[in-house]
Amino acid sequence: MIDSKICPFCKKTNGCQADIPNNDCWCNHIKVPLELRELITEEFRMKACICRECIELFIKDRNCFIDKYIINKIIN
C-alpha cells in the first residue's frame, strides 16, 4: 500500500496537506518541474507527493538529485 504522506524519492514525510479541505499547503505554492514529475515511478504517480526538499534539490542541482535518488536506487 502506498502512503501518500511519504515522498517517493527520499522516503521522508512530504508534509503535504492537500487532502485536508480548505488547506493552504506549501505544495499549492511551488512549481514542480515536469521533468521531476516524470521521474516518479508508475506505482507512486498521482498517489504520493514529492517533498519540498526533493523539489528544491532538483531545481538547484538536477544532476545531484538524479545521482542521489535515481542512479543509487538502480544500483542498490
Sequence and secondary structure as in RCSB ss.txt:
>XXXX:A:sequence
MIDSKICPFCKKTNGCQADIPNNDCWCNHIKVPLELRELITEEFRMKACICRECIELFIKDRNCFIDKYIINKII
N
>XXXX:A:secstr
   TTB TTT SB    TTSTT   GGGGS   HHHHTTS TTTTTTS   HHHHHHHHH HHHHIIIIIIHHHH
 
